Amino acid sequence: MERLWSEIQEFNGGFAESMDLIEKELLASLSHASPDALYDASRHLILTGGKKVRPALVALAYDAVGGKRGPEYILHIAIAVELIHTATIIHDDIIDRSTMRRGAKTVNAQWGNDIALIAGDLIFSKAFGLVGAHERREMSEIISGACVHLSEGEVLETLHTGDIRMTEEVYLEIIERKTASLFEACTRCGALLGDGTGEEAEALSRYGYLIGIGFQMTDDVLDITAGAGKLGKPVGADIGLGKPTFIILHALKEARGREKALLERVIRGEMKDPKDVKRALDVIRRTNSIEYANKRAEEFIKRAKGELAPLQDSRAKKSLELIADYAIKRDF
């Protein structure tokens, strides 16, 4: 991620200024108060890092339509979307009983589920306080709508955990709601704050939606292919949890005989031994599912970049193209 930001900053110095301001104010938005445990837990994931792609999309969409009021005008919205993302991660980790995130203990592992749950709620509250304070009232409608979709996607995924008959269409519906909706909200908000035309706002919204899908598909591939040191969490976490992601669904179609039966049993939660998960990962790697998922992700990213055509050429537009490429070429 640092390499991407450095590459963008080489030709887009204003981006560096915006991201520095966002980083500083993001931490300040969760300034320490009492009780210590709640605020320590709330700040934990902010302190352990994160890609900050979502606030970057707000800033770049704003610049891409010629926003003229400076980074302070978008600051609260950019911070809010990152806070919302952080809160959903905390809640996801509680649901998944995860213990590692970004190479450190998860909030629930370090402070327990009760405090982690309330920390997530606190972060959501902070985010909506920031959104509600902005003079552009439509920001609240856009971001609250995305949060509704996030909740729907989370439950839809839970309902299909262990479902070996889930279709690719259902998988896409899950990631459209759970991931793409917030990406879309980021670019739409940025475009509207920058007073972009209706055509520009729609184009940037579709761009955000499409890279959100490509981004999540790549995450699902990395769950299978990345080293544990890169992910900061166990490899194969999705299959161990019984989440039939795009790549796993394809592997279920391709596998035969005992290998197919092994995949089905692991996904259904009938085999929880780490060795069984490892064998299931080996089966997936022997199919062409990784290549298939990568190809599908590339298709969404190509479409996303095509949506930028109505925008005038600019440093911000080039930066958005680079982020789209990064979404599928990253290794963590």
C-alpha positions in Angstrom: 0.0 0.0 0.0 2.8 2.4 0.8 4.2 1.9 -2.6 0.9 2.8 -4.2 0.5 6.0 -2.1 4.2 6.9 -3.0 3.5 6.4 -6.7 0.4 8.6 -6.5 2.2 11.3 -4.5 4.9 11.5 -7.1 2.5 13.3 -9.5 -0.3 14.3 -7.1 1.1 16.2 -4.2 -2.3 17.4 -3.1 -3.2 13.8 -2.4 -0.4 13.5 0.1 -1.7 16.6 1.9 -5.3 15.2 2.1 -4.2 11.8 3.4 -1.9 13.3 6.0 -4.8 15.4 7.3 -7.2 12.4 7.2 -4.7 10.2 9.1 -4.2 12.9 11.8 -7.9 13.7 12.3 -8.9 10.0 12.2 -7.0 9.3 15.3 -8.2 12.5 16.9 -11.8 11.4 16.3 -11.3 8.6 18.8 -9.4 10.8 21.3 -8.9 9.0 24.6 -11.6 9.2 27.3 -13.0 7.1 30.1 -13.4 4.2 30.5 -9.9 3.4 29.2 -10.7 -0.1 28.0 -13.5 1.1 25.7 -11.3 3.8 24.1 -8.2 1.6 23.9 -10.3 -1.0 22.1 -11.8 1.6 19.8 -8.4 2.9 18.7 -6.7 -0.4 18.4 -7.3 -1.1 14.7 -6.6 2.5 13.8 -3.2 2.2 15.5 -2.4 -1.1 13.8 -2.8 0.5 10.4 -5.0 -0.3 7.5 -5.1 0.6 3.8 -7.3 3.8 4.1 -8.6 3.1 0.6 -12.1 4.3 1.4 -11.1 7.8 2.5 -8.7 8.0 -0.4 -11.6 7.4 -2.7 -13.6 10.2 -1.2 -10.6 12.6 -1.6 -9.8 11.5 -5.2 -13.4 11.5 -6.4 -13.7 15.1 -5.0 -10.6 16.2 -6.8 -11.5 14.3 -10.0 -14.6 16.5 -10.5 -12.7 19.7 -9.7 -13.6 20.2 -6.1 -12.3 23.6 -5.0 -12.9 24.0 -1.3 -9.8 22.1 0.0 -9.4 18.9 1.9 -11.1 20.3 5.0 -14.4 20.3 3.3 -14.4 16.5 2.8 -12.6 15.6 6.0 -15.5 14.5 8.1 -16.9 12.3 5.4 -13.6 10.7 4.6 -13.0 10.0 8.3 -16.5 8.7 8.7 -16.3 6.0 6.0 -13.0 4.7 7.5 -14.6 4.6 10.9 -17.5 2.7 9.6 -15.2 0.2 7.9 -13.3 -0.2 11.1 -16.5 -0.8 13.1 -17.6 -3.5 10.6 -14.2 -5.2 10.9 -14.6 -5.4 14.7 -18.0 -6.8 14.4 -16.9 -9.3 11.7 -14.1 -10.5 14.0 -16.6 -11.1 16.8 -18.9 -13.1 14.5 -16.0 -15.1 13.0 -14.3 -15.5 16.4 -11.1 -14.3 14.8 -8.0 -13.8 16.9 -5.6 -12.1 14.5 -6.0 -9.0 12.3 -3.2 -7.0 10.6 -0.6 -9.1 12.4 -2.0 -8.2 15.8 -4.7 -9.5 18.2 -8.2 -8.6 17.2 -10.2 -6.3 19.5 -12.3 -9.2 20.7 -9.3 -11.4 21.4 -7.7 -8.7 23.5 -10.6 -7.1 25.3 -13.4 -9.8 24.9 -16.5 -9.8 22.9 -18.5 -7.5 25.1 -16.1 -4.6 25.0 -15.4 -5.3 21.3 -19.1 -5.1 20.4 -19.5 -1.8 22.3 -16.3 -0.4 20.8 -17.8 -1.1 17.3 -21.0 0.7 18.3 -19.0 3.6 19.7 -17.1 4.0 16.4 -20.3 3.9 14.4 -21.7 6.6 16.6 -18.6 8.8 16.1 -18.9 8.2 12.3 -22.6 9.3 12.1 -21.9 12.3 14.3 -19.3 13.4 11.7 -21.7 12.8 8.8 -24.6 14.5 10.5 -22.5 17.6 11.2 -21.8 18.2 7.5 -23.7 20.9 5.7 -24.5 18.6 2.8 -27.5 16.7 4.1 -27.5 14.1 1.4 -24.3 12.7 2.8 -26.3 11.2 5.7 -28.8 9.5 3.3 -26.0 8.0 1.1 -23.9 6.7 4.0 -26.8 5.4 6.1 -28.0 3.6 3.0 -24.6 1.9 2.5 -24.6 0.9 6.2 -28.1 -0.7 5.7 -26.6 -2.7 2.8 -23.6 -3.7 4.9 -25.9 -5.2 7.6 -27.9 -7.0 4.9 -24.8 -8.4 3.4 -23.4 -9.6 6.7 -26.6 -11.5 7.6 -26.9 -12.9 4.0 -23.4 -14.2 4.4 -24.2 -15.7 7.8 -27.3 -17.4 6.4 -25.2 -19.1 3.7 -22.3 -20.1 5.8 -21.8 -23.8 5.3 -24.1 -23.8 2.2 -22.4 -25.8 -0.4 -25.2 -25.2 -2.9 -24.9 -21.4 -2.8 -24.7 -19.9 -6.3 -22.3 -17.3 -7.7 -25.2 -15.0 -8.0 -25.8 -15.1 -4.2 -22.1 -14.6 -3.6 -22.1 -11.5 -5.8 -25.2 -10.2 -3.9 -23.3 -10.6 -0.6 -20.2 -8.7 -1.7 -22.3 -6.0 -3.5 -23.9 -5.3 -0.2 -21.1 -6.0 2.2 -18.2 -4.4 0.4 -19.2 -2.6 -2.9 -21.9 -0.5 -1.2 -19.4 1.4 1.0 -16.9 1.9 -1.9 -19.8 3.2 -4.0 -20.8 5.6 -1.2 -17.3 6.9 -1.0 -17.0 7.9 -4.6 -20.5 9.2 -4.8 -20.0 11.4 -1.8 -16.7 12.7 -3.1 -18.3 13.6 -6.5 -21.2 15.4 -4.9 -19.1 17.3 -2.4 -17.0 18.4 -5.4 -20.1 19.7 -7.2 -19.6 17.2 -10.0 -22.2 16.9 -12.8 -24.9 14.2 -12.6 -23.0 12.2 -15.2 -19.7 12.5 -13.3 -21.4 11.5 -10.0 -23.0 8.4 -11.6 -19.8 7.4 -13.3 -17.8 7.7 -10.1 -20.5 5.8 -8.2 -20.3 2.9 -10.7 -16.5 3.0 -10.5 -16.6 2.7 -6.7 -19.1 -0.1 -6.9 -17.1 -2.1 -9.4 -13.7 -1.8 -7.7 -15.4 -2.8 -4.5 -16.4 -6.1 -6.1 -12.9 -6.6 -7.6 -11.3 -5.7 -4.3 -13.4 -8.3 -2.4 -12.8 -11.0 -5.0 -9.1 -10.4 -4.6 -9.4 -10.6 -0.8 -11.0 -14.0 -1.3 -8.2 -15.2 -3.5 -5.6 -13.9 -1.1 -7.3 -16.0 1.7 -6.1 -19.0 -0.3 -2.8 -17.8 -1.9 -1.1 -15.2 0.4 1.4 -16.1 3.1 0.3 -15.7 6.7 2.8 -12.9 7.3 1.3 -10.9 4.5 -2.3 -11.3 5.6 -1.8 -10.8 9.3 -4.3 -13.6 9.9 -4.4 -17.3 9.2 -4.4 -18.5 5.6 -7.6 -20.3 4.7 -9.7 -18.5 7.3 -12.8 -18.3 4.9 -12.9 -22.0 4.2 -12.3 -22.9 7.8 -15.3 -20.8 8.7 -17.5 -22.4 6.0 -17.8 -19.3 3.9 -18.3 -20.3 0.3 -16.5 -17.5 -1.5 -16.3 -17.1 -5.2 -13.1 -19.1 -5.5 -14.4 -21.9 -3.2 -17.7 -22.1 -5.1 -15.8 -22.6 -8.4 -13.6 -25.3 -6.8 -16.7 -27.2 -5.7 -17.8 -27.3 -9.3 -14.4 -28.4 -10.6 -13.4 -31.0 -7.9 -14.4 -34.6 -8.2 -14.8 -37.7 -6.0 -13.0 -37.6 -2.7 -11.6 -34.2 -3.2 -15.1 -32.7 -3.8 -16.4 -34.6 -0.7 -13.5 -33.2 1.4 -14.3 -29.6 0.3 -18.0 -30.1 1.1 -17.3 -31.6 4.6 -14.9 -28.8 5.5 -17.3 -26.1 4.3 -20.2 -27.7 6.2 -18.0 -27.6 9.4 -17.8 -31.3 9.7 -14.0 -31.3 9.7 -12.4 -28.6 11.8 -8.9 -30.0 12.1 -6.3 -27.5 10.7 -4.9 -30.4 8.7 -8.3 -30.9 7.0 -8.4 -27.2 6.1 -4.9 -27.4 4.6 -5.9 -30.4 2.5 -9.0 -28.5 1.3 -6.8 -25.6 0.3 -4.5 -28.0 -1.6 -7.6 -29.2 -3.5 -8.6 -25.6 -4.4 -5.1 -24.9 -5.6 -5.2 -27.9 -7.9 -8.3 -26.7 -9.6 -8.2 -23.7 -11.9 -10.3 -21.7 -9.5 -7.6 -19.2 -8.5 -7.1 -18.3 -12.2 -10.9 -18.2 -12.7 -11.4 -15.8 -9.8 -8.5 -13.6 -10.8 -10.0 -13.3 -14.3 -13.4 -12.4 -13.0 -11.9 -9.8 -10.7 -9.9 -8.3 -13.6 -13.2 -8.0 -15.6 -14.8 -5.9 -12.9 -11.7 -3.7 -12.6 -11.6 -3.2 -16.4 -15.2 -2.1 -16.3 -14.5 0.2 -13.3 -11.7 2.0 -15.2 -14.0 2.4 -18.2 -16.5 4.2 -16.0 -13.9 7.0 -15.6 -14.2 8.0 -19.3 -16.6 10.9 -18.7 -14.1 12.6 -16.4 -11.5 15.1 -17.7 -8.0 13.9 -17.6 -6.3 14.9 -14.3 -4.0 13.7 -11.6 -6.9 12.6 -9.6 -8.3 10.5 -12.5 -4.9 8.9 -13.0 -4.8 8.1 -9.3 -8.2 6.4 -9.4 -6.9 4.3 -12.3 -3.9 3.3 -10.2 -6.1 2.4 -7.2 -8.2 0.2 -9.5 -5.1 -1.7 -10.7 -3.9 -2.0 -7.1 -7.2 -3.6 -6.1 -6.4 -6.8 -7.9 -2.6 -6.7 -8.1 -1.9 -6.4 -4.4 -0.5 -9.3 -2.4 -2.2 -8.5 1.0 
